[in-house]
Amino acid sequence: MISTIQAFPTTDGIFVVWEVAAMIPDCLGFALYRQQQGKSATVVDTWVGFEDQVQGHKAGDHRPSTEWPVQKTNWTDFLAPADAPVRYGVVPVLKDGATKVKPAYSAPATWTDYVSATPSGPLKPWFNRGTISAQWLSRAIGTTPKASQTLEKAISTKGNKIRDFLKGELGARLLILLAGAKKDKVDVYVALYELNDPELIAALTALKGKAHVVLGNSTGKSDATAKETEKNAGVLKKAGVDIVRRKIAPSRYAHNKFAVFCDGAETPKVVWTGSTNWTRTGLCTQNNNGLEITDDKIAAAYHEHWKAIYADGSKSPKALAVAGDHEWPFTIGNSNVSVWFTPTTRSGDLKEATKMIEDAEHGAVCLMLNPGNKGLLGPILEKAQDKNLYVRGVLNNFPAQGKDSPKDQLQLLAGSGQQQVFKGKQIADVIRPAGIDKTADWWQHQIKNTGKFMIAVHSKVIVLDPAGKNPVVMTGSHNFSDRASTKNDDNLVIIRGDSQLALTYAARIVSIYGQYRWQAWRNTPEGQKDKGLKRSDTWLSSRIGKGWAQIETRFWLGTA
Protein backbone atom coordinates (compact mmCIF):
# COMPACT_ATOMS: atom_id res chain seq x y z
CA MET A 1 0.00 0.00 0.00
CA ILE A 2 2.72 2.46 1.04
CA SER A 3 5.56 2.24 -1.46
CA THR A 4 7.86 4.88 0.07
CA ILE A 5 7.98 6.98 3.23
CA GLN A 6 10.63 9.49 4.28
CA ALA A 7 11.09 11.97 7.11
CA PHE A 8 12.85 15.32 6.81
CA PRO A 9 13.83 16.95 10.11
CA THR A 10 13.85 20.65 10.92
CA THR A 11 14.35 22.25 14.32
CA ASP A 12 10.64 23.13 14.29
CA GLY A 13 9.17 19.73 13.60
CA ILE A 14 9.74 16.77 11.30
CA PHE A 15 8.09 16.69 7.87
CA VAL A 16 6.94 13.20 6.83
CA VAL A 17 6.04 12.32 3.21
CA TRP A 18 4.71 9.01 1.93
CA GLU A 19 3.70 7.64 -1.46
CA VAL A 20 0.54 5.58 -2.02
CA ALA A 21 1.04 3.27 -4.97
CA ALA A 22 -2.62 2.35 -5.60
CA MET A 23 -6.11 3.21 -4.44
CA ILE A 24 -7.11 1.92 -0.99
CA PRO A 25 -10.90 1.43 -0.91
CA ASP A 26 -12.71 3.02 2.08
CA CYS A 27 -9.51 4.74 3.22
CA LEU A 28 -10.45 7.75 5.36
CA GLY A 29 -6.85 8.83 5.95
CA PHE A 30 -3.70 7.61 7.62
CA ALA A 31 -2.58 7.05 11.19
CA LEU A 32 0.93 8.36 11.75
CA TYR A 33 3.22 6.51 14.17
CA ARG A 34 6.34 7.95 15.81
CA GLN A 35 8.96 5.72 17.40
CA GLN A 36 11.75 7.19 19.49
CA GLN A 37 14.90 5.11 19.28
CA GLY A 38 14.92 2.48 22.03
CA LYS A 39 11.24 2.99 22.91
CA SER A 40 7.85 1.70 21.79
CA ALA A 41 5.99 3.40 18.95
CA THR A 42 3.24 5.90 19.74
CA VAL A 43 0.44 7.30 17.62
CA VAL A 44 0.77 10.97 16.64
CA ASP A 45 -2.21 13.13 17.59
CA THR A 46 -4.19 15.42 15.29
CA TRP A 47 -6.49 18.35 16.10
CA VAL A 48 -9.38 18.10 13.63
CA GLY A 49 -12.08 15.42 13.63
CA PHE A 50 -14.87 14.41 11.27
CA GLU A 51 -17.62 16.73 10.08
CA ASP A 52 -20.24 15.00 12.20
CA GLN A 53 -18.13 15.54 15.37
CA VAL A 54 -17.77 19.31 15.16
CA GLN A 55 -20.59 20.01 17.62
CA GLY A 56 -19.58 19.93 21.27
CA HIS A 57 -15.80 19.75 20.85
CA LYS A 58 -13.56 21.98 22.99
CA ALA A 59 -10.85 24.28 21.67
CA GLY A 60 -7.56 22.42 21.59
CA ASP A 61 -9.10 18.94 21.55
CA HIS A 62 -6.84 16.35 19.99
CA ARG A 63 -7.01 12.62 19.44
CA PRO A 64 -4.74 9.89 18.08
CA SER A 65 -4.59 9.81 14.29
CA THR A 66 -6.02 6.28 14.49
CA GLU A 67 -9.27 8.09 15.39
CA TRP A 68 -8.80 11.40 13.54
CA PRO A 69 -6.66 10.35 10.57
CA VAL A 70 -4.51 12.50 8.28
CA GLN A 71 -6.35 13.05 4.99
CA LYS A 72 -3.26 13.80 2.91
CA THR A 73 0.10 12.15 2.25
CA ASN A 74 2.37 14.41 4.29
CA TRP A 75 2.41 15.75 7.84
CA THR A 76 4.61 17.96 9.99
CA ASP A 77 5.11 16.56 13.48
CA PHE A 78 5.61 19.70 15.55
CA LEU A 79 5.75 17.67 18.78
CA ALA A 80 8.73 15.54 17.79
CA PRO A 81 11.41 15.39 20.51
CA ALA A 82 14.28 17.76 19.82
CA ASP A 83 16.93 15.64 21.52
CA ALA A 84 16.34 12.05 20.33
CA PRO A 85 16.28 10.20 16.98
CA VAL A 86 12.82 9.13 15.81
CA ARG A 87 11.33 7.26 12.87
CA TYR A 88 7.86 7.25 11.33
CA GLY A 89 5.39 4.88 9.73
CA VAL A 90 1.80 5.15 8.54
CA VAL A 91 -1.20 2.83 8.52
CA PRO A 92 -4.37 3.36 6.44
CA VAL A 93 -7.45 4.09 8.53
CA LEU A 94 -10.55 2.46 7.05
CA LYS A 95 -14.24 3.18 7.25
CA ASP A 96 -15.98 0.89 9.76
CA GLY A 97 -19.69 1.48 9.44
CA ALA A 98 -21.36 4.88 9.30
CA THR A 99 -19.50 6.63 12.13
CA LYS A 100 -16.55 4.46 13.09
CA VAL A 101 -13.00 3.92 11.78
CA LYS A 102 -10.37 1.24 12.24
CA PRO A 103 -6.66 0.96 11.33
CA ALA A 104 -6.04 -1.47 8.47
CA TYR A 105 -3.40 -3.23 10.58
CA SER A 106 -1.84 -2.92 13.99
CA ALA A 107 1.53 -1.41 13.06
CA PRO A 108 3.29 0.15 10.05
CA ALA A 109 4.85 -2.24 7.56
CA THR A 110 7.38 0.34 6.39
CA TRP A 111 9.31 2.87 8.46
CA THR A 112 11.49 5.85 7.67
CA ASP A 113 15.10 5.90 8.74
CA TYR A 114 15.75 7.37 12.18
CA VAL A 115 16.19 11.14 12.00
CA SER A 116 16.97 13.83 14.55
CA ALA A 117 15.49 17.32 14.76
CA THR A 118 18.85 18.62 16.02
CA PRO A 119 21.15 19.44 13.09
CA SER A 120 24.75 18.29 12.88
CA GLY A 121 27.75 18.74 10.60
CA PRO A 122 29.46 21.91 9.33
CA LEU A 123 26.23 23.38 7.87
CA LYS A 124 23.50 23.55 10.51
CA PRO A 125 20.09 25.10 9.73
CA TRP A 126 18.07 26.54 12.61
CA PHE A 127 14.46 27.75 12.63
CA ASN A 128 12.26 29.64 15.04
CA ARG A 129 8.50 29.20 15.50
CA GLY A 130 7.58 32.71 14.41
CA THR A 131 4.18 31.87 12.94
CA ILE A 132 1.86 33.94 15.12
CA SER A 133 -1.25 33.19 13.01
CA ALA A 134 -1.54 29.82 14.72
CA GLN A 135 -4.19 27.99 16.72
CA TRP A 136 -1.99 27.27 19.73
CA LEU A 137 -1.19 30.98 20.10
CA SER A 138 -4.84 31.96 19.79
CA ARG A 139 -5.58 29.65 22.72
CA ALA A 140 -2.60 30.98 24.69
CA ILE A 141 -3.21 34.74 24.36
CA GLY A 142 -6.89 34.96 23.43
CA THR A 143 -8.53 36.58 20.43
CA THR A 144 -9.56 39.97 21.83
CA PRO A 145 -8.12 43.28 20.58
CA LYS A 146 -5.75 43.14 23.57
CA ALA A 147 -4.12 39.97 22.23
CA SER A 148 -1.40 42.01 20.52
CA GLN A 149 -0.56 43.69 23.83
CA THR A 150 -0.37 40.29 25.52
CA LEU A 151 1.98 39.04 22.83
CA GLU A 152 4.15 42.16 23.00
CA LYS A 153 4.56 41.71 26.76
CA ALA A 154 5.32 38.01 26.38
CA ILE A 155 8.10 38.40 23.81
CA SER A 156 9.66 41.25 25.80
CA THR A 157 9.98 39.14 28.96
CA LYS A 158 12.98 36.90 29.48
CA GLY A 159 11.90 33.41 30.54
CA ASN A 160 8.32 33.82 29.32
CA LYS A 161 7.04 30.47 28.03
CA ILE A 162 5.45 31.96 24.92
CA ARG A 163 8.64 33.86 24.09
CA ASP A 164 10.80 30.77 24.58
CA PHE A 165 8.52 28.63 22.43
CA LEU A 166 8.37 31.20 19.62
CA LYS A 167 12.11 31.78 19.46
CA GLY A 168 12.52 28.01 19.22
CA GLU A 169 15.80 26.22 18.69
CA LEU A 170 17.08 29.12 16.56
CA GLY A 171 16.98 31.54 19.48
CA ALA A 172 18.29 28.95 21.90
CA ARG A 173 21.25 28.09 19.66
CA LEU A 174 22.24 31.69 19.01
CA LEU A 175 22.26 32.39 22.75
CA ILE A 176 24.31 29.24 23.37
CA LEU A 177 26.94 30.42 20.88
CA LEU A 178 27.15 33.83 22.54
CA ALA A 179 27.31 32.30 26.02
CA GLY A 180 30.08 29.98 24.82
CA ALA A 181 32.06 32.96 23.55
CA LYS A 182 31.77 34.64 26.95
CA LYS A 183 32.83 31.48 28.77
CA ASP A 184 35.83 30.96 26.50
CA LYS A 185 36.69 34.68 26.45
CA VAL A 186 36.88 34.79 22.65
CA ASP A 187 36.08 37.54 20.16
CA VAL A 188 32.79 37.84 18.29
CA TYR A 189 32.37 40.10 15.25
CA VAL A 190 28.77 41.09 14.53
CA ALA A 191 27.06 43.07 11.74
CA LEU A 192 23.44 44.02 12.44
CA TYR A 193 20.58 45.92 10.83
CA GLU A 194 18.81 46.74 14.09
CA LEU A 195 18.83 45.67 17.74
CA ASN A 196 16.25 45.54 20.53
CA ASP A 197 16.00 41.97 21.83
CA PRO A 198 16.64 41.91 25.60
CA GLU A 199 18.46 38.55 25.74
CA LEU A 200 20.70 39.28 22.76
CA ILE A 201 21.56 42.72 24.13
CA ALA A 202 22.45 41.15 27.48
CA ALA A 203 24.61 38.53 25.73
CA LEU A 204 26.53 41.20 23.80
CA THR A 205 27.05 43.46 26.82
CA ALA A 206 28.31 40.46 28.80
CA LEU A 207 31.10 40.04 26.23
CA LYS A 208 32.23 43.64 26.82
CA GLY A 209 35.32 44.38 24.71
CA LYS A 210 35.27 40.92 23.16
CA ALA A 211 32.14 41.92 21.22
CA HIS A 212 32.79 43.95 18.06
CA VAL A 213 29.60 45.32 16.48
CA VAL A 214 28.79 47.16 13.28
CA LEU A 215 25.23 48.41 13.86
CA GLY A 216 23.06 49.92 11.14
CA ASN A 217 20.25 52.42 11.55
CA SER A 218 17.36 50.20 10.43
CA THR A 219 15.31 51.84 7.64
CA GLY A 220 16.59 55.30 8.53
CA LYS A 221 13.15 56.37 9.72
CA SER A 222 12.26 57.45 13.24
CA ASP A 223 10.02 54.51 14.07
CA ALA A 224 10.04 52.68 17.41
CA THR A 225 12.55 50.01 16.36
CA ALA A 226 14.96 52.63 14.99
CA LYS A 227 14.72 54.61 18.23
CA GLU A 228 15.33 51.49 20.30
CA THR A 229 18.33 50.60 18.11
CA GLU A 230 19.75 54.07 18.76
CA LYS A 231 19.23 53.68 22.50
CA ASN A 232 20.73 50.19 22.57
CA ALA A 233 23.82 51.35 20.72
CA GLY A 234 24.47 53.48 23.78
CA VAL A 235 23.87 50.51 26.07
CA LEU A 236 26.51 48.48 24.21
CA LYS A 237 29.01 51.32 24.22
CA LYS A 238 28.54 51.90 27.95
CA ALA A 239 29.23 48.19 28.57
CA GLY A 240 32.58 48.46 26.78
CA VAL A 241 31.50 46.82 23.51
CA ASP A 242 33.55 47.86 20.47
CA ILE A 243 30.77 49.42 18.37
CA VAL A 244 30.71 51.37 15.11
CA ARG A 245 27.49 52.80 13.69
CA ARG A 246 26.81 52.29 10.00
CA LYS A 247 24.14 54.89 9.30
CA ILE A 248 23.59 54.57 5.56
CA ALA A 249 19.77 54.30 5.50
CA PRO A 250 17.40 55.24 3.97
CA SER A 251 19.22 55.35 0.62
CA ARG A 252 20.98 52.07 1.46
CA TYR A 253 20.46 49.57 4.25
CA ALA A 254 23.15 48.12 6.49
CA HIS A 255 21.09 44.94 6.30
CA ASN A 256 23.43 42.15 7.48
CA LYS A 257 22.60 39.88 10.41
CA PHE A 258 25.77 37.83 10.78
CA ALA A 259 28.23 36.97 13.52
CA VAL A 260 31.75 35.53 13.34
CA PHE A 261 32.98 33.52 16.33
CA CYS A 262 36.73 33.17 16.88
CA ASP A 263 38.81 30.76 18.95
CA GLY A 264 41.33 31.61 21.66
CA ALA A 265 43.98 32.35 19.05
CA GLU A 266 41.66 34.97 17.46
CA THR A 267 41.14 32.75 14.40
CA PRO A 268 37.63 32.96 12.87
CA LYS A 269 36.00 29.54 13.16
CA VAL A 270 32.18 29.77 12.95
CA VAL A 271 29.73 32.01 11.06
CA TRP A 272 26.11 32.62 11.99
CA THR A 273 24.05 34.09 9.14
CA GLY A 274 20.49 33.99 7.83
CA SER A 275 17.43 36.19 7.96
CA THR A 276 17.00 36.79 11.70
CA ASN A 277 17.22 40.37 12.92
CA TRP A 278 18.40 40.66 16.52
CA THR A 279 15.06 42.04 17.62
CA ARG A 280 12.12 40.73 19.65
CA THR A 281 10.01 40.34 16.52
CA GLY A 282 12.88 38.90 14.49
CA LEU A 283 13.48 36.25 17.09
CA CYS A 284 9.87 35.51 18.03
CA THR A 285 7.11 36.75 15.71
CA GLN A 286 8.47 36.38 12.20
CA ASN A 287 9.29 33.17 10.33
CA ASN A 288 13.09 33.25 10.26
CA ASN A 289 16.06 30.97 9.74
CA GLY A 290 19.67 30.87 10.86
CA LEU A 291 22.57 29.03 9.22
CA GLU A 292 25.55 28.05 11.36
CA ILE A 293 28.66 27.42 9.25
CA THR A 294 31.71 25.78 10.83
CA ASP A 295 34.52 26.37 8.36
CA ASP A 296 37.74 28.33 8.85
CA LYS A 297 37.89 29.71 5.31
CA ILE A 298 34.29 30.88 5.18
CA ALA A 299 34.58 32.38 8.67
CA ALA A 300 37.72 34.22 7.54
CA ALA A 301 35.89 35.62 4.50
CA TYR A 302 33.07 36.96 6.66
CA HIS A 303 35.62 38.44 9.04
CA GLU A 304 37.37 40.22 6.17
CA HIS A 305 34.08 41.71 5.01
CA TRP A 306 33.23 42.73 8.56
CA LYS A 307 36.53 44.62 8.78
CA ALA A 308 35.73 46.45 5.53
CA ILE A 309 32.34 47.74 6.67
CA TYR A 310 33.74 48.51 10.14
CA ALA A 311 36.37 50.71 8.50
CA ASP A 312 33.81 52.38 6.20
CA GLY A 313 31.52 53.35 9.08
CA SER A 314 28.66 55.44 7.68
CA LYS A 315 30.19 55.65 4.20
CA SER A 316 29.54 53.30 1.30
CA PRO A 317 32.45 53.86 -1.10
CA LYS A 318 32.52 52.47 -4.64
CA ALA A 319 35.42 50.22 -3.64
CA LEU A 320 33.03 48.27 -1.40
CA ALA A 321 30.71 47.55 -4.35
CA VAL A 322 33.63 46.65 -6.62
CA ALA A 323 34.78 44.16 -3.98
CA GLY A 324 31.22 42.82 -3.94
CA ASP A 325 31.61 41.69 -7.56
CA HIS A 326 33.97 39.00 -6.29
CA GLU A 327 32.38 35.61 -5.62
CA TRP A 328 33.92 33.70 -2.72
CA PRO A 329 33.97 29.97 -3.66
CA PHE A 330 34.48 27.23 -1.06
CA THR A 331 34.16 23.48 -0.69
CA ILE A 332 32.71 21.74 2.36
CA GLY A 333 32.76 17.96 2.01
CA ASN A 334 30.92 17.17 -1.22
CA SER A 335 29.22 20.57 -1.31
CA ASN A 336 30.23 23.70 -3.20
CA VAL A 337 29.52 26.95 -1.37
CA SER A 338 29.46 30.42 -2.92
CA VAL A 339 29.35 33.53 -0.71
CA TRP A 340 28.46 36.96 -2.04
CA PHE A 341 28.81 40.21 -0.10
CA THR A 342 26.87 43.17 -1.44
CA PRO A 343 26.56 45.84 -2.74
CA THR A 344 27.83 44.81 -6.17
CA THR A 345 28.21 46.77 -9.40
CA ARG A 346 27.26 43.96 -11.80
CA SER A 347 24.70 41.85 -9.86
CA GLY A 348 26.75 38.71 -10.25
CA ASP A 349 24.89 37.27 -7.26
CA LEU A 350 21.50 37.52 -8.97
CA LYS A 351 22.86 36.28 -12.29
CA GLU A 352 24.33 33.15 -10.72
CA ALA A 353 21.14 32.47 -8.79
CA THR A 354 18.95 33.02 -11.87
CA LYS A 355 20.96 30.51 -13.88
CA MET A 356 20.50 27.89 -11.16
CA ILE A 357 16.74 28.52 -11.04
CA GLU A 358 16.54 28.13 -14.82
CA ASP A 359 18.42 24.81 -14.61
CA ALA A 360 16.14 23.27 -11.94
CA GLU A 361 14.64 19.95 -13.06
CA HIS A 362 12.13 19.06 -10.34
CA GLY A 363 11.04 22.42 -8.94
CA ALA A 364 11.63 25.25 -6.51
CA VAL A 365 10.25 26.35 -3.14
CA CYS A 366 10.88 29.68 -1.47
CA LEU A 367 10.20 32.09 1.35
CA MET A 368 10.69 35.78 0.53
CA LEU A 369 10.13 39.07 2.31
CA ASN A 370 10.22 41.60 -0.53
CA PRO A 371 12.09 40.57 -3.70
CA GLY A 372 11.02 43.64 -5.66
CA ASN A 373 10.30 43.77 -9.39
CA LYS A 374 13.83 43.03 -10.57
CA GLY A 375 14.89 40.17 -8.31
CA LEU A 376 14.54 36.41 -8.29
CA LEU A 377 10.73 36.24 -8.08
CA GLY A 378 10.45 36.62 -11.85
CA PRO A 379 12.63 33.55 -12.62
CA ILE A 380 10.75 31.55 -9.94
CA LEU A 381 7.38 32.40 -11.51
CA GLU A 382 8.76 31.59 -14.95
CA LYS A 383 9.60 28.15 -13.59
CA ALA A 384 6.09 27.83 -12.16
CA GLN A 385 4.61 27.99 -15.66
CA ASP A 386 6.07 24.53 -16.39
CA LYS A 387 3.32 22.32 -14.98
CA ASN A 388 5.73 19.37 -14.80
CA LEU A 389 7.57 21.14 -11.96
CA TYR A 390 6.70 21.61 -8.28
CA VAL A 391 6.86 25.32 -7.36
CA ARG A 392 5.56 26.71 -4.07
CA GLY A 393 6.35 29.83 -2.07
CA VAL A 394 5.26 32.38 0.50
CA LEU A 395 5.89 36.01 -0.34
CA ASN A 396 5.36 38.48 2.49
CA ASN A 397 5.19 41.62 0.34
CA PHE A 398 4.12 41.50 -3.28
CA PRO A 399 6.23 43.87 -5.43
CA ALA A 400 4.72 47.29 -6.01
CA GLN A 401 2.82 47.70 -9.28
CA GLY A 402 1.21 50.63 -11.03
CA LYS A 403 -1.77 52.11 -9.19
CA ASP A 404 -4.14 50.93 -11.92
CA SER A 405 -2.69 47.40 -12.15
CA PRO A 406 -4.98 44.47 -11.28
CA LYS A 407 -4.36 42.98 -7.85
CA ASP A 408 -3.64 39.56 -9.30
CA GLN A 409 -1.03 40.81 -11.76
CA LEU A 410 2.75 41.22 -11.36
CA GLN A 411 5.17 42.76 -13.83
CA LEU A 412 8.63 41.37 -13.11
CA LEU A 413 12.07 41.09 -14.63
CA ALA A 414 12.30 37.54 -15.97
CA GLY A 415 15.36 35.35 -16.41
CA SER A 416 15.73 36.58 -19.98
CA GLY A 417 16.33 40.10 -18.72
CA GLN A 418 12.98 41.25 -20.16
CA GLN A 419 9.90 42.45 -18.29
CA GLN A 420 7.14 39.84 -18.14
CA VAL A 421 3.58 40.04 -16.84
CA PHE A 422 2.35 37.21 -14.60
CA LYS A 423 -1.30 37.12 -13.63
CA GLY A 424 -4.13 35.02 -12.27
CA LYS A 425 -3.32 31.33 -12.10
CA GLN A 426 0.28 32.04 -13.11
CA ILE A 427 0.97 33.33 -9.60
CA ALA A 428 -1.42 31.04 -7.71
CA ASP A 429 1.31 28.96 -6.04
CA VAL A 430 3.14 31.96 -4.56
CA ILE A 431 0.94 33.15 -1.72
CA ARG A 432 0.89 35.74 1.05
CA PRO A 433 0.57 34.89 4.76
CA ALA A 434 -2.98 34.65 6.09
CA GLY A 435 -4.68 34.03 9.43
CA ILE A 436 -8.16 32.68 10.09
CA ASP A 437 -10.65 35.55 10.15
CA LYS A 438 -13.23 34.27 12.61
CA THR A 439 -13.86 31.53 15.15
CA ALA A 440 -15.98 28.70 13.73
CA ASP A 441 -16.14 24.92 13.76
CA TRP A 442 -12.73 23.48 14.79
CA TRP A 443 -10.80 26.72 14.40
CA GLN A 444 -10.37 29.94 16.34
CA HIS A 445 -9.76 33.44 15.07
CA GLN A 446 -6.02 34.10 14.81
CA ILE A 447 -3.89 37.17 15.44
CA LYS A 448 -2.82 38.60 12.11
CA ASN A 449 -0.66 41.31 10.61
CA THR A 450 -1.57 44.26 12.79
CA GLY A 451 0.36 46.90 14.66
CA LYS A 452 3.92 45.88 15.45
CA PHE A 453 3.52 42.47 13.86
CA MET A 454 3.16 43.50 10.22
CA ILE A 455 5.73 40.99 9.00
CA ALA A 456 4.86 37.32 9.17
CA VAL A 457 7.45 35.81 6.80
CA HIS A 458 10.92 37.34 7.02
CA SER A 459 12.98 34.35 5.84
CA LYS A 460 14.94 34.59 2.63
CA VAL A 461 15.34 31.04 1.31
CA ILE A 462 15.18 29.39 -2.11
CA VAL A 463 15.55 25.62 -2.52
CA LEU A 464 15.93 23.86 -5.88
CA ASP A 465 15.66 20.12 -6.61
CA PRO A 466 16.29 18.91 -3.02
CA ALA A 467 16.00 15.21 -3.96
CA GLY A 468 17.52 15.67 -7.41
CA LYS A 469 21.02 15.42 -8.83
CA ASN A 470 21.87 19.07 -8.13
CA PRO A 471 20.20 20.27 -4.92
CA VAL A 472 20.63 23.98 -4.15
CA VAL A 473 19.99 26.15 -1.09
CA MET A 474 20.18 29.95 -1.20
CA THR A 475 19.90 31.96 2.01
CA GLY A 476 21.37 34.83 4.02
CA SER A 477 20.19 38.37 4.72
CA HIS A 478 19.74 39.00 0.97
CA ASN A 479 16.12 39.72 -0.08
CA PHE A 480 16.73 38.30 -3.59
CA SER A 481 16.09 41.82 -4.91
CA ASP A 482 17.90 44.31 -7.10
CA ARG A 483 18.20 46.64 -4.11
CA ALA A 484 19.84 43.92 -2.04
CA SER A 485 22.31 43.30 -4.86
CA THR A 486 23.26 46.86 -5.80
CA LYS A 487 22.58 49.10 -2.78
CA ASN A 488 22.42 47.29 0.56
CA ASP A 489 24.99 45.64 2.78
CA ASP A 490 23.88 42.02 2.53
CA ASN A 491 25.26 38.50 2.27
CA LEU A 492 24.06 35.57 0.18
CA VAL A 493 25.16 31.96 0.65
CA ILE A 494 24.53 29.46 -2.17
CA ILE A 495 25.11 25.79 -1.31
CA ARG A 496 25.15 23.13 -4.04
CA GLY A 497 25.26 19.38 -3.57
CA ASP A 498 23.92 19.00 0.00
CA SER A 499 20.66 17.09 -0.42
CA GLN A 500 19.99 16.72 3.33
CA LEU A 501 20.35 20.46 3.90
CA ALA A 502 18.14 21.20 0.89
CA LEU A 503 15.43 18.78 2.05
CA THR A 504 15.53 20.27 5.55
CA TYR A 505 15.02 23.80 4.23
CA ALA A 506 12.38 22.62 1.75
CA ALA A 507 10.46 20.85 4.53
CA ARG A 508 10.40 24.03 6.58
CA ILE A 509 9.26 26.14 3.62
CA VAL A 510 6.43 23.80 2.65
CA SER A 511 5.25 23.48 6.26
CA ILE A 512 4.83 27.27 6.36
CA TYR A 513 3.32 27.34 2.87
CA GLY A 514 0.81 24.63 3.73
CA GLN A 515 -0.36 26.40 6.85
CA TYR A 516 -0.82 29.80 5.23
CA ARG A 517 -2.40 28.38 2.07
CA TRP A 518 -4.98 26.43 4.07
CA GLN A 519 -5.76 29.42 6.31
CA ALA A 520 -6.27 31.65 3.26
CA TRP A 521 -8.59 29.03 1.77
CA ARG A 522 -10.45 28.71 5.07
CA ASN A 523 -11.36 32.43 4.81
CA THR A 524 -13.06 31.94 1.42
CA PRO A 525 -16.79 31.14 1.12
CA GLU A 526 -15.86 27.63 -0.03
CA GLY A 527 -13.44 27.15 2.84
CA GLN A 528 -15.98 28.24 5.42
CA LYS A 529 -18.20 25.37 4.34
CA ASP A 530 -15.51 22.92 5.41
CA LYS A 531 -16.47 21.28 8.72
CA GLY A 532 -13.63 18.79 9.13
CA LEU A 533 -12.63 15.33 7.91
CA LYS A 534 -14.80 13.59 5.31
CA ARG A 535 -16.22 10.09 5.79
CA SER A 536 -15.40 9.20 2.20
CA ASP A 537 -12.33 7.96 0.30
CA THR A 538 -12.71 10.56 -2.45
CA TRP A 539 -9.89 12.63 -0.91
CA LEU A 540 -7.53 9.76 -1.89
CA SER A 541 -9.11 8.77 -5.20
CA SER A 542 -8.69 12.38 -6.36
CA ARG A 543 -4.95 11.98 -5.83
CA ILE A 544 -4.08 8.50 -7.10
CA GLY A 545 -2.76 8.47 -10.65
CA LYS A 546 -2.87 12.24 -10.99
CA GLY A 547 0.08 14.01 -12.59
CA TRP A 548 0.29 16.71 -9.94
CA ALA A 549 0.68 14.08 -7.22
CA GLN A 550 3.51 12.40 -9.13
CA ILE A 551 5.26 15.76 -9.57
CA GLU A 552 5.02 16.42 -5.83
CA THR A 553 6.36 12.94 -5.04
CA ARG A 554 9.30 13.37 -7.40
CA PHE A 555 10.22 16.66 -5.75
CA TRP A 556 10.37 15.07 -2.29
CA LEU A 557 11.43 11.51 -2.96
CA GLY A 558 13.30 11.75 -6.24
CA THR A 559 11.05 9.08 -7.76
CA ALA A 560 9.62 9.31 -11.25
Buried (B, 14 or more C-beta within 10 A) or exposed (E): BBEBBBBBBBBBBBBBBBBBEEEBEBBBBBBBBBBBEEEEBEBBBBBBBBBEBBEEBEEEBBBBBBBBBBBBBBBBBBEBBBEBBBBBBBBBBBBEEEEEBBBBEEEBEEBBEBBBBBBEEBBBBBBBBBBBBBBBBBEBBBBEEEBBEBBBEBBBBEEBEBBBBBBBBBBBBBBEBBEEBBEEEBBBBBBBBBBBBBBBBBBBBBBBEBBBBBBBBBBBEEEEBBEBBBEBBEBBBEBEBBBBBBBBBEEBBBBBBBBBBBBEEEEBBBBBBBBBBBBBBBBBBBBBBBBBBBBEBBBBBBBBBBEBBBEBEEEBEEEBBEBBBEBBEBEBEEBBBBBBBBBBBEBBBBEBBBEBBBEBEBBBBBBBBBBBBBBBBBBBBBBBEEEEBBBBBBBBBBBEBEEEEEEEBBBBBBBEEEEBEBEEEBBEBBBBBBBBBEEBBBBBBBBBBEEBBEBBBBBBBBBBBBBBEBBBBBBBBBBBBBBBBBBBBBBBBBBBBBBBBBBBBBBBBBBBBBBBBBBBBBBEEEBBEBBBBBBEBEBBBEBEEEEEBBBBBBBBBBEE
